[in-house]
Amino acid sequence: MTLLKIARMGHPVLLKTAGIVENVADPAIQTLIDDMIDTMHDAGGVGLAAPQVHVSERIFVYYVPTSRLEEGEQAPEGVQVLINPILEPVDDEVRLRMEGCLSIPGLRGWVPRHARVRYQGLDRTGSPVSGIAEGFHANVIQHEADHLDGVLYPMRMTDLGLMGFDTEVSRFLTPDTILGRSEQ
């Protein structure tokens, strides 16, 4: 396995729409998936999209740590691979959720995301996968799917005042402080 270089905000690969994966069984795709998983773990992330490692293909890997699950939330166990994903909101409910990104190191922000999304795509064997994600699971797959469309989380933010450096956000941009701000 190889650790891959992560593209950072400003690199053009992060702003392109990624191409459809035509042959999931291609050994190069399988190696890419393995390397993406290793890179995600090494970087301490919970998701990684192929454009983030300079490959413009519609693939992302992710996992949902049990510590991030909300009460009653179900999520798949272990690392998941989603190829050529399609996401659609289940309803109109949107929630602000704190996000960071391996391509935007040191910063975090409160991003509006759909509370529940329906997803479908292929796993690494080419088998169809589908389901409904909610909570942190929904957040992660929306974030990673955005990378496949050339969208970074600050582009989704409606208030850039809710973005800051990791150390400051954890102290000052708490759910209590953002509620007051978003109601103004």
Buried (B, 14 or more C-beta within 10 A) or exposed (E): EEEBEBBEBEBEBBBEEBEEBEEBEEEEBBEBBBBBBBBBBEBEBBBBBBBBBEBBBBBBBBBBEEEBBEEEBEBEEEBBBBBBBEBEBBEEEEBBBBBBBBBBEEBBBBBBBBBBBBBBBBBBEEEEBEEEBBBBBBBBBBBBBBBBEBBBBBEBBEBEEBBBEEEEBEEEBEEEEBEEEEEE
